[in-house]
Amino acid sequence: MGYAQLVIGPAGSGKSTYCSSLYKHCEAVGRTIHIVNLDPAAENFDYPVAIDIRELISLEDVMEELGLVFKVVGPLTFMLRHLENNLDDWLTEELDNYLDDDYIVFDCPGQIELFSHVPVLRNFVEHLKSKNFNVCAVYLLDSQFMTDVTKFISGCMASLSAMVQLELPHVNILSKMDLVSNKRDIEDFLNPEPQALLSELNQRMAPQFAKLNKSLIELVDDYSMVSFLPLDLRKESSIRYVLAQIDTAIQFGEDADVKVKDFDPEDDD
């Protein structure tokens, strides 16, 4: 049984920084993880790259071939579909280099359509499952984005779209908490009060959106489908807590042998 995190989220949400901090944390505690780059446009990494999609196809090659110098989304979608067509060959061969119980983190591109409605990542996940991987989607959203209720609802809907598309155990993370100046405002969205959210939303939106606002708030509240964990990368306790939630979601370590330390009785002198 293998274990995997699929790290997704909008561009600039801190996915690669999260992967780097996670690697450093695991290295410090003596835990082994392998990070895979799935972004063909990535250039610099703060972590060792175990598997790199650029070995299969690069952004420069596609731009040169298609002549899409400024249209980034087109080439990225094209390249990930190229990956999809090579799942049984290139990716399987790369994953065979790792043990069955290895822990792999996939650092994904930030184009939201790749995990909201385009089936590329969904098919990628199905391939991982067929190779006996337990997979968790880790959705990052920049905490600085959460400045008012409209953005909170927007973030919830984007996360929910990914949840529906990928059909995976799902952990939502508010990243960059170390950059938030007023954490009290963020706490209001970590434990939101539905009626307060609805009241604020109605104040910001035109009256004709009242029924839609009520339905959105009920969706977020009644079904508890979307919640966020704050992540402050300056604090080891924060990284440790988030990792523990993800490990629980993919049942990592549940089949490990219980370690018992024997203590020799002290000799009575």
DACORSUL-V870770 format. One record per residue. SS is DSSP state (helix for helix, strand for strand, loop for the rest). Layout:
BEGIN
ss=SS
ss=SS
END
This chain:
BEGIN
ss=loop
ss=strand
ss=strand
ss=strand
ss=strand
ss=strand
ss=strand
ss=strand
ss=strand
ss=loop
ss=loop
ss=loop
ss=loop
ss=loop
ss=helix
ss=helix
ss=helix
ss=helix
ss=helix
ss=helix
ss=helix
ss=helix
ss=helix
ss=helix
ss=helix
ss=helix
ss=helix
ss=helix
ss=loop
ss=loop
ss=loop
ss=loop
ss=loop
ss=strand
ss=strand
ss=strand
ss=strand
ss=loop
ss=loop
ss=loop
ss=loop
ss=loop
ss=loop
ss=loop
ss=loop
ss=loop
ss=loop
ss=loop
ss=strand
ss=strand
ss=strand
ss=strand
ss=helix
ss=helix
ss=helix
ss=loop
ss=loop
ss=loop
ss=helix
ss=helix
ss=helix
ss=helix
ss=helix
ss=helix
ss=helix
ss=helix
ss=loop
ss=loop
ss=loop
ss=loop
ss=loop
ss=helix
ss=helix
ss=helix
ss=helix
ss=helix
ss=helix
ss=helix
ss=helix
ss=helix
ss=helix
ss=helix
ss=helix
ss=helix
ss=helix
ss=loop
ss=helix
ss=helix
ss=helix
ss=helix
ss=helix
ss=helix
ss=helix
ss=helix
ss=helix
ss=loop
ss=loop
ss=loop
ss=loop
ss=loop
ss=loop
ss=loop
ss=strand
ss=strand
ss=strand
ss=strand
ss=strand
ss=loop
ss=loop
ss=loop
ss=loop
ss=loop
ss=helix
ss=helix
ss=helix
ss=helix
ss=loop
ss=loop
ss=loop
ss=helix
ss=helix
ss=helix
ss=helix
ss=helix
ss=helix
ss=helix
ss=helix
ss=helix
ss=helix
ss=helix
ss=loop
ss=loop
ss=strand
ss=strand
ss=strand
ss=strand
ss=strand
ss=strand
ss=strand
ss=strand
ss=strand
ss=strand
ss=helix
ss=helix
ss=helix
ss=loop
ss=loop
ss=loop
ss=helix
ss=helix
ss=helix
ss=helix
ss=helix
ss=helix
ss=helix
ss=helix
ss=helix
ss=helix
ss=helix
ss=helix
ss=helix
ss=helix
ss=helix
ss=helix
ss=helix
ss=helix
ss=loop
ss=loop
ss=strand
ss=strand
ss=strand
ss=strand
ss=strand
ss=strand
ss=strand
ss=loop
ss=helix
ss=helix
ss=helix
ss=loop
ss=loop
ss=loop
ss=helix
ss=helix
ss=helix
ss=helix
ss=helix
ss=helix
ss=helix
ss=helix
ss=loop
ss=loop
ss=loop
ss=helix
ss=helix
ss=helix
ss=helix
ss=helix
ss=helix
ss=helix
ss=helix
ss=helix
ss=helix
ss=helix
ss=loop
ss=loop
ss=helix
ss=helix
ss=helix
ss=helix
ss=helix
ss=helix
ss=helix
ss=helix
ss=helix
ss=helix
ss=helix
ss=helix
ss=helix
ss=helix
ss=helix
ss=helix
ss=loop
ss=loop
ss=loop
ss=loop
ss=loop
ss=strand
ss=strand
ss=strand
ss=loop
ss=loop
ss=loop
ss=loop
ss=loop
ss=helix
ss=helix
ss=helix
ss=helix
ss=helix
ss=helix
ss=helix
ss=helix
ss=helix
ss=helix
ss=helix
ss=helix
ss=helix
ss=helix
ss=loop
ss=loop
ss=loop
ss=loop
ss=loop
ss=loop
ss=loop
ss=loop
ss=loop
ss=loop
ss=loop
ss=loop
ss=loop
ss=loop
ss=loop
ss=loop
ss=loop
ss=loop
ss=loop
ss=loop
END
